[in-house]
Amino acid sequence: MSVGWISGPPDRAQGAGYNKLRRDLLLAVHPDIFGNIAGSTDSEVLFHLALTFGLTDDPIAGIARMAGLSKQPPPPPACMSPRSR
């Protein structure tokens, strides 16, 4: 599975945005399975997100939630909001 804007090494134009997106997606992986991510490919992160969102219990819903998150990353944690600084 390849999502155009997330696959491949970041170039100078997308560097910071790519790194932030990848970080947000990695943080969304459930802590109990995070240690199972052995490589650095985007597909591995997306697979673990699908597992986080219920792939084993309801495959269609798990994939749909993963795809929705990878298109629209979650907002930063409250501790990172401008009000908390």
N, C-alpha and C positions, 0 to 999 in steps of 0.2 A: 504494500500500500504506500503510495507516495502522494503527499500533499505538496503541490508546487512550491509554496512559499516557505515550507519548513524543511524540505529535502535539500540535500547538498550543502557544501560548506558555505558559510555566509561570505558575501563579498563586502567591500567597504560601504556600499550604499545601504545594506541592510544589517550590518554587524550588530549594533546595539539593540535594535528591535528583535533580531533573531535570537540573541542571547537572552533577552528578557522573556520572550515567548517560551523558549526551551526551559528556562528556569521555572516559570509559572506552571508549565505542564508537568515537570518533574515533581514539583511540590504538591501537585494534586494526586500523585500516586499514593495509595494507602501505605502507611508506614510498615505494615506487616509484610508487604511484598516488595517494598522498595529495594531491599537487599538482593532481590533476584535479578535486578537489572545489571547484566554483566558487561554489555557493550555500550556503544555510544550512538547507535543508529536511532533515527527518529521512529522507525517502525517498532522498535523494541519499547520505546516510551509509549507509543500509541497502544500497543498491545497491553501493556501493564495498566494503562488508563482504562481500557475496556474491561480488564479484570476487576479493577477498582469499582467500576460502575455496574457490575453484575453480569459480566459475560457468561459465567458458568451457570447462573440461574435463569437468565433470560437473554440469550445472545443478541437478539435484535435490539432490545432496549440498551444493553451494554454498549454495543457498537454505536447506536444513535447518540447516547450521552457522551461517549468519547469524541465522536465527530463534532458534536455541538460545542464541546469545551475547546477542542483544538481550533475551531473557527473563531470562538469568542472566549479568550482566556479570562479567568476569574479576576476580579479586582484585587489589588494588593491587600494584604492583611491590614486590619485596623491600626496596628502599630506603625504602619508605613504611611498612613494617610497624612495629609498636610496638617490636619487639626491636632494630631498627636505629637507633632514635632515641637 
